[in-house]
């Protein structure tokens, strides 16, 4: 039986690379979500893929994801990957920007997990991976709101892990540094050629997903070797 996997933010960047690797394996049933419909073009004819185009901050999108999972009658892996960022001094963040960033980076993964977690509890199995960031381990200038959201996501992940382990559910906090994707290309700090390759980082996460279920990969930090 194929494992059912939900990946948010899968229409581009890291989420898309991970989805492609899982699809190539042929042992996964994918439910992919994202806001960019054109980014899903290469998945549209795949038998093992359900595509959901929508905004995770909207109840309608969460309803569609929950319905797709219930149609499969199980959920093996949830990858909370969708995110946005604004890089500017703290005082230049409007209230709307703060609300938007917290809504997609922190509130959305909490609400989606809240919907799908009970099915994992019923199964007494599952794996939740929250894609965090180096900014969720160390505060960075001009990343104030983003870091706040990612530190919050880490706190949520750490606490949920304690609740989930008695139900045989693994909860992983995955913290990559800069990856060469559209998400990171607007960041000024590092020359883009020094960013990590998205497919290679996705391959590392795939290895984590396929580790023996008796092993709990609680927290994974991934950084580039070059400075």
MARLO-210194 format. One line per 10 residues: number of its first residue (from 1); for each residue x negated, y, z negated of C-alpha. Coordinates in Angstrom, 1 decimal. Layout:
NUM	X:Y:Z  ...
END
This chain:
1	0.0:0.0:0.0  -1.3:3.4:1.0  -2.0:5.9:-1.8  0.2:9.0:-1.7  -1.8:12.3:-1.8  -0.6:15.9:-2.1  -3.1:18.6:-1.1  -2.2:22.3:-1.3  -4.0:24.9:0.8  -4.7:22.2:3.4
11	-4.2:24.3:6.5  -7.8:25.7:6.5  -11.1:25.5:4.7  -12.0:22.9:2.1  -8.5:21.5:1.8  -8.3:20.9:5.5  -11.7:19.1:5.5  -10.7:16.9:2.7  -7.4:16.0:4.4  -9.3:15.1:7.6
21	-11.6:12.8:5.6  -8.7:11.1:3.9  -6.8:10.6:7.1  -9.8:9.0:8.7  -9.9:6.4:5.9  -6.5:5.1:7.0  -5.6:4.2:3.4  -3.8:7.3:2.4  -0.3:8.8:3.0  -0.8:12.6:3.0
31	1.6:15.4:2.1  -0.1:18.6:3.2  1.0:22.1:2.3  -0.2:25.5:3.5  0.9:28.9:4.8  -0.8:28.8:8.2  1.2:26.5:10.5  -1.3:26.8:13.3  -3.9:25.2:11.0  -1.9:22.0:10.9
41	-2.1:21.5:14.7  -4.4:18.5:14.6  -2.2:16.7:12.0  1.1:17.0:13.7  1.0:13.7:15.5  -0.4:11.7:12.7  1.9:9.0:11.3  0.5:9.2:7.8  1.0:12.9:7.3  3.9:15.0:6.1
51	3.5:18.8:6.7  5.1:21.5:4.6  4.5:25.1:5.6  5.3:27.5:2.9  4.3:29.8:0.0  3.6:27.9:-3.2  4.8:30.9:-5.2  8.3:30.2:-3.8  10.7:27.7:-5.5  11.8:26.5:-2.0
61	8.3:25.3:-1.2  7.9:23.5:-4.5  11.3:21.8:-3.9  10.1:20.6:-0.5  7.0:19.1:-1.9  8.8:17.4:-4.7  11.4:16.0:-2.3  8.6:14.7:0.0  6.9:12.9:-3.0  10.2:11.4:-4.1
71	10.8:10.0:-0.6  7.5:8.2:-1.0  8.6:6.9:-4.4  5.2:7.6:-6.0  2.3:10.0:-6.2  -1.2:8.8:-6.6  -3.3:12.0:-6.3  -2.5:15.7:-6.6  -5.1:18.2:-5.3  -4.3:21.7:-6.4
81	-6.5:23.5:-4.0  -4.6:26.6:-2.7  -6.1:30.0:-3.8  -6.7:33.6:-3.0  -9.3:36.1:-4.2  -9.8:39.9:-4.3  -13.4:41.0:-4.7  -13.6:44.5:-6.1  -14.3:46.4:-9.4  -11.8:45.6:-12.1
91	-10.2:49.1:-12.2  -9.4:48.8:-8.5  -7.0:45.9:-8.9  -3.4:47.0:-8.7  -0.8:45.3:-10.9  0.6:43.7:-7.7  -2.8:42.3:-6.8  -3.1:40.9:-10.4  0.3:39.3:-10.1  -0.4:37.9:-6.7
101	-3.7:36.3:-7.7  -2.4:34.8:-10.9  0.7:33.5:-9.2  -1.2:31.4:-6.6  -4.4:30.5:-8.5  -2.9:29.7:-11.9  0.9:29.6:-12.1  1.5:27.7:-8.8  -0.7:24.7:-9.8  0.9:24.6:-13.2
111	4.4:24.6:-11.8  3.7:22.0:-9.1  1.9:19.7:-11.6  4.9:20.1:-13.9  7.1:18.7:-11.2  5.0:15.8:-10.2  3.3:14.8:-13.5  6.5:13.0:-14.8  6.3:10.5:-11.9  2.7:9.8:-12.8
121	3.7:9.2:-16.4  6.5:6.8:-15.2  3.9:5.0:-13.1  1.3:5.0:-15.8  -1.2:6.0:-13.2  -2.4:8.9:-11.1  -5.1:11.5:-10.6  -4.8:15.3:-10.8  -7.6:17.4:-9.4  -7.6:21.1:-9.9
131	-10.0:22.8:-7.5  -11.6:25.5:-9.6  -14.8:27.6:-8.9  -18.2:28.5:-10.2  -16.2:31.6:-11.3  -14.3:29.4:-13.7  -17.5:28.6:-15.5  -19.3:31.9:-15.6  -17.9:35.5:-15.3  -19.0:37.4:-12.2
141	-18.9:41.2:-11.5  -16.1:42.2:-9.1  -14.5:38.8:-9.6  -12.7:39.8:-12.9  -9.1:38.8:-12.1  -10.2:35.7:-10.1  -12.5:34.6:-12.9  -9.7:35.1:-15.4  -7.4:32.9:-13.3  -10.0:30.2:-12.9
151	-10.9:30.2:-16.6  -7.2:29.8:-17.3  -7.0:27.0:-14.8  -9.9:25.2:-16.6  -8.1:25.6:-19.9  -4.9:24.1:-18.4  -6.9:21.3:-16.9  -8.8:20.5:-20.1  -5.6:20.5:-22.2  -3.6:18.4:-19.7
161	-6.4:15.8:-19.6  -5.9:15.2:-23.3  -2.2:14.7:-22.8  -2.6:12.6:-19.7  -5.2:10.0:-20.7  -2.8:7.9:-22.9  -0.7:7.5:-19.7  -3.7:6.3:-17.7  -3.7:9.5:-15.7  -7.1:11.1:-14.8
171	-7.4:15.0:-14.7  -10.4:16.5:-13.1  -11.7:20.1:-13.0  -13.7:20.5:-9.8  -16.0:23.6:-9.7  -17.8:24.2:-6.4  -20.0:27.2:-5.7  -19.8:29.1:-2.4  -18.6:26.9:0.6  -18.8:28.0:4.2
181	-15.1:28.4:4.8  -12.9:31.4:5.7  -12.1:31.8:2.0  -15.7:32.6:1.2  -16.8:34.5:4.3  -15.5:37.8:3.0  -17.8:37.6:0.0  -20.9:39.8:0.2  -23.2:38.1:-2.4  -24.9:35.4:-0.4
191	-25.9:35.0:3.3  -23.3:32.7:4.8  -25.9:30.3:6.2  -26.7:29.4:2.5  -23.2:28.4:1.6  -22.5:24.7:1.3  -20.9:22.7:4.1  -17.2:22.2:3.5  -17.2:18.6:4.9  -20.1:17.6:2.6
201	-18.4:19.0:-0.5  -15.2:17.3:0.6  -17.1:14.0:1.0  -18.3:14.3:-2.6  -14.8:14.8:-3.9  -13.6:11.8:-1.8  -16.2:9.8:-3.7  -14.8:11.0:-7.0  -11.3:10.1:-5.9  -12.4:6.6:-5.1
211	-14.3:5.9:-8.3  -13.0:3.1:-10.5  -9.8:4.2:-12.2  -11.2:3.1:-15.5  -13.7:6.0:-15.3  -12.5:9.6:-15.9  -14.5:12.2:-14.0  -13.4:15.0:-16.3  -15.4:17.9:-14.8  -17.5:18.2:-11.6
221	-19.8:21.2:-10.9  -21.2:21.5:-7.4  -23.8:24.1:-6.4  -26.1:24.7:-3.5  -29.8:23.9:-3.8  -30.9:27.0:-2.0  -30.9:30.5:-3.7
END
